[in-house]
Amino acid sequence: MPALAQFLDLTALALVLGGTVLASVLRTPRAALCRAIAALRTLARAPFDAAPLLDQIAAQGRIARRHGVLALDRSVIADPDVAAALAAIVDGVDAASVTLLLTERRRARVERHLGAAECWAQAAEAAPAMGMIGTLIGLARMFQAMDDPAAISGAMAVALLATLYGALLANLVAGPVAARLRAAARVEAFERTRLQAPLAALAAREAPARTLASVA
């Protein structure tokens, strides 16, 4: 612990961490900033897998075949994209409209995810700059206190540790978080494309039946 204590300086930490947070707040819309913070909860989760949703869609197809498409209204679907597509199918839209709906929702979801990742990427970009600012402040304080050895050592600690904190914050925290969020967004975007074909097929199967029922 004594060896680690020499690498702790609250002034340098406040300059780098506070400056990085302030830069992120000023450069990022509030909604994206909130999503970036909330996205930290997803880092411990497994990558998105569409397999359970595909099983759920298959089950909904069996329900529609057995009890009619209106029976899908009573189903509880946790995933909002699948729920929206099934609601559209119940309303009688065709396969092309369901595909378009899912594509638009997937793109909007990816944009939200990438916006959160971009916030962390901007923090990784700002942290070294804040470290350099802390270094300059520490050097300025050091030159102002050349006649006070105790003050010189404190200012030198700020100057050196601010650069260290900026590099660590960028390369061990913000940068890796941004990279993992981007990777998770790519995986989810790919997995969600697997939902389009079965939902479009269900819409194509049920739309003619719905049309005939309404005519009758």
C-alpha positions as CSV (number, residue, x, y, z in Angstrom):
1,M,0.0,0.0,0.0
2,P,2.8,2.6,0.8
3,A,4.2,1.9,-2.7
4,L,0.8,2.6,-4.3
5,A,0.1,5.7,-2.2
6,Q,2.8,7.6,-4.0
7,F,0.8,7.3,-7.2
8,L,-2.3,8.9,-5.6
9,D,-2.8,12.6,-5.9
10,L,-6.4,13.9,-5.4
11,T,-5.7,17.2,-7.2
12,A,-4.4,15.5,-10.3
13,L,-7.3,12.9,-10.1
14,A,-9.9,15.7,-9.8
15,L,-8.4,17.6,-12.7
16,V,-8.4,14.6,-15.1
17,L,-11.6,12.9,-14.0
18,G,-13.5,16.1,-13.5
19,G,-12.3,17.6,-16.8
20,T,-13.1,14.4,-18.7
21,V,-16.6,14.2,-17.3
22,L,-17.2,17.9,-18.1
23,A,-15.9,17.5,-21.6
24,S,-18.2,14.5,-22.1
25,V,-21.2,16.3,-20.8
26,L,-20.6,19.3,-23.0
27,R,-20.1,17.3,-26.1
28,T,-22.9,14.7,-25.7
29,P,-26.7,15.2,-25.8
30,R,-28.3,14.4,-22.4
31,A,-30.2,11.4,-23.8
32,A,-27.1,9.8,-25.2
33,L,-25.2,10.5,-22.0
34,C,-27.8,8.7,-20.0
35,R,-27.7,5.8,-22.3
36,A,-23.9,5.7,-22.1
37,I,-24.1,5.4,-18.3
38,A,-26.9,2.9,-18.4
39,A,-25.0,0.8,-21.0
40,L,-22.5,-0.1,-18.3
41,R,-25.0,-2.6,-17.0
42,T,-24.8,-4.5,-20.3
43,L,-21.1,-5.1,-20.1
44,A,-21.5,-8.1,-17.8
45,R,-24.2,-9.7,-20.0
46,A,-23.7,-12.4,-22.6
47,P,-23.8,-11.2,-26.2
48,F,-27.3,-10.9,-27.7
49,D,-28.6,-14.2,-29.1
50,A,-31.7,-14.4,-31.2
51,A,-32.3,-18.1,-30.7
52,P,-34.8,-17.7,-27.8
53,L,-36.8,-15.1,-29.8
54,L,-36.8,-17.4,-32.8
55,D,-38.3,-20.2,-30.7
56,Q,-40.9,-17.7,-29.4
57,I,-41.8,-16.7,-33.0
58,A,-42.2,-20.3,-34.0
59,A,-44.5,-20.8,-31.0
60,Q,-46.5,-17.8,-32.0
61,G,-46.8,-19.2,-35.5
62,R,-48.2,-22.4,-34.1
63,I,-50.7,-20.4,-32.0
64,A,-51.8,-18.4,-35.0
65,R,-52.3,-21.6,-37.1
66,R,-54.3,-23.3,-34.4
67,H,-56.4,-20.5,-33.0
68,G,-56.2,-17.7,-35.6
69,V,-54.0,-14.7,-35.9
70,L,-56.1,-12.7,-33.4
71,A,-55.0,-15.0,-30.7
72,L,-51.5,-13.4,-30.9
73,D,-53.0,-10.3,-29.2
74,R,-53.1,-12.3,-25.9
75,S,-49.4,-13.2,-26.1
76,V,-47.0,-11.4,-23.8
77,I,-43.7,-10.7,-25.7
78,A,-40.9,-9.1,-23.8
79,D,-38.8,-8.0,-26.8
80,P,-40.3,-4.7,-28.1
81,D,-39.3,-5.4,-31.8
82,V,-40.9,-8.8,-31.9
83,A,-43.9,-7.5,-30.1
84,A,-44.3,-4.6,-32.6
85,A,-44.0,-7.0,-35.5
86,L,-46.6,-9.4,-34.1
87,A,-49.0,-6.5,-33.4
88,A,-48.5,-5.4,-37.1
89,I,-49.3,-9.0,-38.2
90,V,-52.4,-9.0,-36.1
91,D,-53.4,-5.8,-37.9
92,G,-53.1,-7.5,-41.2
93,V,-50.0,-5.9,-42.7
94,D,-48.0,-7.7,-45.4
95,A,-44.6,-9.3,-45.2
96,A,-42.8,-6.3,-46.8
97,S,-44.2,-3.9,-44.2
98,V,-43.2,-6.2,-41.4
99,T,-39.7,-6.4,-42.8
100,L,-39.5,-2.6,-43.2
101,L,-40.7,-2.2,-39.6
102,L,-38.1,-4.5,-38.2
103,T,-35.3,-2.9,-40.3
104,E,-36.2,0.6,-39.1
105,R,-36.4,-0.5,-35.5
106,R,-33.1,-2.4,-35.8
107,R,-31.4,0.7,-37.3
108,A,-32.7,2.9,-34.6
109,R,-31.5,0.5,-31.9
110,V,-28.0,0.3,-33.5
111,E,-27.9,4.1,-33.6
112,R,-28.7,4.3,-29.9
113,H,-26.1,1.7,-29.0
114,L,-23.4,3.4,-31.2
115,G,-24.3,6.8,-29.6
116,A,-23.6,5.4,-26.2
117,A,-20.3,3.9,-27.4
118,E,-19.4,7.2,-29.0
119,C,-19.8,9.0,-25.7
120,W,-17.2,6.6,-24.1
121,A,-15.0,7.0,-27.2
122,Q,-15.1,10.8,-26.7
123,A,-14.2,10.4,-23.0
124,A,-11.2,8.3,-24.1
125,E,-10.2,11.1,-26.5
126,A,-10.6,13.8,-23.8
127,A,-8.8,12.0,-20.9
128,P,-5.2,12.4,-22.2
129,A,-5.9,16.0,-23.1
130,M,-7.1,16.6,-19.5
131,G,-4.0,14.9,-18.3
132,M,-1.9,17.3,-20.3
133,I,-3.8,20.2,-18.9
134,G,-3.2,18.9,-15.4
135,T,0.5,18.6,-16.2
136,L,0.7,22.2,-17.4
137,I,-1.1,23.4,-14.2
138,G,1.3,21.4,-12.1
139,L,4.3,22.8,-13.9
140,A,2.9,26.4,-13.5
141,R,2.5,25.8,-9.8
142,M,6.0,24.4,-9.6
143,F,7.6,27.4,-11.2
144,Q,5.6,29.7,-9.0
145,A,7.0,28.0,-5.9
146,M,10.6,27.6,-6.7
147,D,11.6,29.0,-3.3
148,D,9.5,26.4,-1.4
149,P,10.8,22.8,-1.8
150,A,7.6,21.3,-0.2
151,A,5.4,23.1,-2.7
152,I,7.6,22.1,-5.6
153,S,7.2,18.4,-4.7
154,G,3.4,18.7,-4.6
155,A,3.2,20.5,-7.9
156,M,5.6,18.0,-9.5
157,A,3.3,15.2,-8.3
158,V,0.3,16.9,-10.0
159,A,2.3,17.4,-13.2
160,L,3.4,13.8,-13.5
161,L,0.4,12.0,-12.2
162,A,-2.1,14.0,-14.2
163,T,-0.5,12.6,-17.4
164,L,-0.6,9.1,-15.9
165,Y,-4.2,9.3,-14.9
166,G,-5.2,10.6,-18.3
167,A,-3.5,7.7,-20.1
168,L,-5.0,5.1,-17.7
169,L,-8.5,6.5,-17.9
170,A,-8.3,6.5,-21.7
171,N,-6.7,3.1,-22.3
172,L,-8.0,1.1,-19.4
173,V,-11.5,2.4,-18.8
174,A,-13.2,4.6,-21.5
175,G,-11.5,3.1,-24.5
176,P,-12.3,-0.6,-23.6
177,V,-15.9,0.3,-22.7
178,A,-16.4,2.0,-26.1
179,A,-14.9,-1.0,-27.9
180,R,-17.1,-3.5,-26.1
181,L,-20.2,-1.5,-26.6
182,R,-19.5,-1.2,-30.4
183,A,-18.8,-5.0,-30.5
184,A,-22.1,-5.7,-28.7
185,A,-24.0,-3.4,-31.0
186,R,-22.6,-5.2,-34.1
187,V,-23.5,-8.6,-32.7
188,E,-27.0,-7.6,-31.8
189,A,-27.6,-6.0,-35.2
190,F,-26.5,-9.2,-36.9
191,E,-28.6,-11.4,-34.6
192,R,-31.7,-9.3,-35.1
193,T,-31.5,-9.7,-38.9
194,R,-32.4,-13.4,-38.2
195,L,-35.8,-12.3,-36.9
196,Q,-36.9,-10.8,-40.1
197,A,-37.4,-14.0,-42.2
198,P,-39.7,-15.9,-39.8
199,L,-41.8,-12.9,-38.9
200,A,-42.1,-11.9,-42.6
201,A,-43.1,-15.5,-43.4
202,L,-45.7,-15.4,-40.6
203,A,-47.1,-12.1,-42.0
204,A,-47.2,-13.6,-45.5
205,R,-49.1,-16.6,-44.3
206,E,-51.6,-14.8,-42.1
207,A,-52.3,-11.7,-44.3
208,P,-54.4,-13.6,-46.9
209,A,-56.3,-15.4,-44.3
210,R,-57.0,-12.1,-42.5
211,T,-58.1,-10.5,-45.8
212,L,-60.5,-13.4,-46.6
213,A,-62.0,-13.3,-43.1
214,S,-62.7,-9.5,-43.4
215,V,-64.3,-10.0,-46.8
216,A,-66.5,-12.8,-45.4
